[in-house]
Amino acid sequence: MNAPAVSVIIPTYNRADLLPETLTSVLGQTLADIEVIVVDDGSTDDTAGVVAGMADSRLRHIKNERTGLPAAGRNVGISAARADLLAFVDSDDLWLPEKLAVQTRHLDEHPEVQWCFTHYNFLDHASGAVEPRPRPMIPPPGPQRLAQLLGYNFVGSPTVLVRRELLERTGPFDEAWELRFVEDWELWLRLEAASPGAELAEPLALYRRHPANATACPDLHAAGLRYHAGALRAVAANPQAYAAHLPAALTSLLTRVIKVLLVQGHNDQARDLCRRALIAPVRQPGLVLLSALAALPVAGSGALLSLNRRLKSLAGRV
């Protein structure tokens, strides 16, 4: 049997209600030469029945033991994939029909490019409305782009198409529990350090917003720890690419989280993230200020930040 042009890997959990729409968008690609591997992470809903009900020979279902790790499901799919090009989409996100055709054409025309990603928009689950997402200003390949990616994940996981040979060089998704829900960003950092990705400006995927989004973490301290762990892992894997950018990146990644924790009165958690993010002897004045606020009584630090927000809001209206 000839290998397909693209292997599409879909890790699933307990959202079989959204999976049919995702599968329809994937199987409806204008590039039809694909295989679609649904890796079921021990779900208790009818994921297997949903896949069987699609009645498409390009679909494969793999039942995995429950891990709770998106990285594990994706890696199982990578191991089972037969194509030289790999794409990823979560079971609640959607693709536009031309998505794979546009990306494979770009890689065919630019054989030196090892991976690419596209712009994407948001889809409101409740209303079904597409919410345009401003396109981020992404620098050309080089130190500035490396610095920006370390401080802000501008690559959407349902938009990536990567050559298998690059994944074999960098390694697959990291299954460490501390990187759960940031494992995609940590992989993009390794890919970018090994071979700059190509940004395609056209929005070709839809990221669905709903209350059960895995990244909608109510525990902000835990989210901050994941950002911190991902940034440190990137520096450890590629120090020449990322070490110089770490202080600024941690400031970018953690400042907003710390501010919200302070407003909510979680000063101990805010202090912990400040301590982790402050890197001597590099000056990080914003984090130094937040550290000082975190040392104040809870009512005082929260009130000062709330007042600062009101003043900025008023200034914006003038």
N, C-alpha and C positions, 0 to 999 in steps of 0.2 A: 504494500500500500504506500502510495506516494505521501510524503509529508505535506501538511497544509502550509499555506503561506504564513499564517499567524495562528498562534495558540493564545486563546483568551482564558484567563484564570479568574474565577469568581468564588471567593470564600463566602460561605453562608453560615448563619447562626440560627436565629429564630424569627426571620422576617419572610416567611414563605408567601405572605400576602403581597409583598412588593416585588418578589423575584420574577413573576411572569412578565411584568412590564420591562424589567431590566433585560431579561432574556430576549424578549421581542425586539428591543432596540439593538441588541448585539447580533442576533440571527438575521435581522433585517438590514445589515450592512450591505452597501453596494459592492464591497469586496466580499464575495461569497466563499472564497477558498479559505475557510477557517475551521478550527476545532474549538469547542467551548467546554472547558473543564470546570464543573461545579464541585467544589470541595466543601463537603458538609461537615462542619465542626461539631459533631455530636448534637445536632439540633433535635428538638423534641416535637417540632411541627412536621408538616407533610412535605418537606423539601424534595424527597425522592419522588413523591407522587407528582409534584409540580413539574419536575424535570421530565418524568416519563410521559406526562400529559402533553408535552410540547411536540412529541413525535417527530423529532428531527435527528437524523443520523449523525449530525455533527456534534451532538451533545453527549457528554460523558459525565457520570455522577460518581464521585468518590466519597465514601463515608469514612470520616476520620474520627478518632477518639476525641472527646471534648478537651480542648486546651484553653479556650478563651483568648487565644493569641491570633490575631489576623496574620501575623508573620508566618505562623506554622501552616495555616491553610494555603497561603500563597506559595510557600516552599514545596508543599506536597504537589501542588499544581505544576510548579516549575519542573519537578522531577518527572512528572508524568507527561509533560508536553513534548510534542514531536516536531514542532516548527522551530525555525531559526530566529523568528521574531516573536516576542512575548508581550502581551498587553494585560492590564489588570483593571478590573472594575468591581466595585462592591455591589452587593445584591440589592441595594436600594438606589443606585445611581443609574443614569441613562446616557446613551450615546446618540449623537446625530447620525443619520444614515451614511454620510460621507467620511466619517471619522477615520476609519482604518485605510480607506482608499487614499485620502490626502496624505496620511503619514507614511504609508508604504511607498507612495510615489516619491515623496521627499527623500526617503532613505535610498531608493533606487537611483535617484539623480545625484545623490551626495554619498557615495560609498564610504567616504572617510568619516561620516557622522555615525556614531554608535548608538545614539538614542535621541529621542525627541519627545516633546510635550506640547500641548496646545493650551489655549485659553479655555475657560469654562465659565458657565453662568450658574445661578442657583435656581432650583425648582422648589416652590413652596408646596409642601405636601397637602396642606389643608385646602388651599384654593386651586392648585394646579397651575398657578401663574409662574411664568419664567421671570426671574428678577435679574436684570443685567448686572454683571459684576465688573467694576472698573478694571481695565487691564493694568496690571502693575508695570512700573518702569523697570525693566530688567536690563542691567548692563550687558554689553557684549562679553564673550568669554574672557576670563582673566581674573586678576586679584579682586576687582570690585564685585564681580558676580559671585565669587566664592564667599566674600565677606557678607554680601546681602543674603545669600542662601543660608549661611550659618545663623544669621539673625532673624530670618523670616522665610518660612517655607512657601515659596511662590509656585511650586510644582504640585498640581492636583493629581492624586494617584490614579483616578480614572482617565487621565489624559496621556499617560506614558506609553511609549512603544520602544522596546529595547532589544538590541541584538543579543542572542544567547552568549556569544563569545565574550561580550563585555561583562555579563553577569558571572561567567566562569572565572574571569580575572578578579572581579571585585568581591565575589561571594554574594549569596542571596540575602534575603531579609534576615535581620538579627532577631532571634527568638527570645532574647533576654526579657524577663518580665518587666524590668524597669523601663524598657523602651516601648511597652505596649501603647498603641495608638500614635506613636511617633516613629514607628519602625520604617514607615515609607520615607519620611523625611531623612532619616539616618542613611537609608540606602541611596537616596538621590545625592546626598553629600558625597558618598563614596564614588558614585557614577561620575559626578561632575569633576571630582579631583582626578579621575582616571582619564576621562574623555569628555570635553564640553558638550552638553546637550544642545540641540537645536530647538529654539522656541518658535512655534507656529502660532501666529497671532489670531487665527480664526477660532471662535468658541465652538468646540465640537463635542463637548460633554456637558451634562447637567448634574450638579451635585444637589441631591434632594435634602431639604431641610425639614426635619421632623423631630418630635420630642425624644425619640429613642436613638438619635445619632450617637455613634460610639464616641465621637470626639466631644460631645456636649457634656463634659465632665463637671459635675457639680462641686467636686473637691478640687478647688483651685490650687491648694498646696500640692496635691498629688500631681496636678498638671504641670506646675512649676518644676517639680522634681524631675518629671519626664523630659522637659525641655533642657534642663541642666544636664541630665544624663546623656541625652542625644548629642549636645554640643561637645561634652567631654569625650564621648566616643569618637566623634568626627576628628577631633584634634589628635587623639591617640592613634587613629588609623592613618591619618594624613597630616602630620605636624607641619610639614613645609607649606601645605596649602592653607591650613586653618589656624595654626597656633597664634599668629600675630593678630588675628581678628577676634579672638575669644573674648576679651574684656568688653568690647563694643557689642558683640553678639549677645552676651549674657545680659547686658543692660537692656538691649532691645527686646529680648525674649521675656524677661522677668519683670520689667518695670510696671507694665500694666497689671500683671497678676498681683504684684506686691501692693499697688495702689488700691485695688479692689479689696484685698484682704484687710488693709488698714481701715477702709471705709466700713467694712463689715465688722470691725472690732477684733479681728484675728491677728493681734499684734505679735504673738509668739511665732506664728507661722510666717508672718511677714519678715520678722527678724531672722528666722532660719534661712529664708531664701536670700535675703540681703547678705548674710554671712557667706553663703555658698557662691554668690555672684561676685562679691568684691575680690578683686585680684590685685594684691600689692606687687610692685609699687605703682602700677598703672592707676592713673587718676580716673575715677568714675564719679564725678560730682553728683549726678542724679541719684545714684544708689547711695552715696554717702548721706545725702539729704533724707532719703527714705529711711535709712538706718536710724538717723536721729529721730525722725517722726515715730518710728516703731518703738523707740525707747520711752516715748511719752506715755502717760496714762491713756487708756483706750479712747475715752471721750475726747481727749485733746487732739490726738493724731487724726481721728476720723473727722472731727469738726474742721480742722485746718485744711484737710484735703477737699472736703465738701465746699468750703468757702472758696478755695482756689478754683474749683470747677465752676462755681457760680460766677466768679469774676471773669473767667475766660469766656463763659457763655455770654455775659453782658457785653464784653469787649467785642465779641463777634457780631453783635447786633448794631453796634455804633457805626 
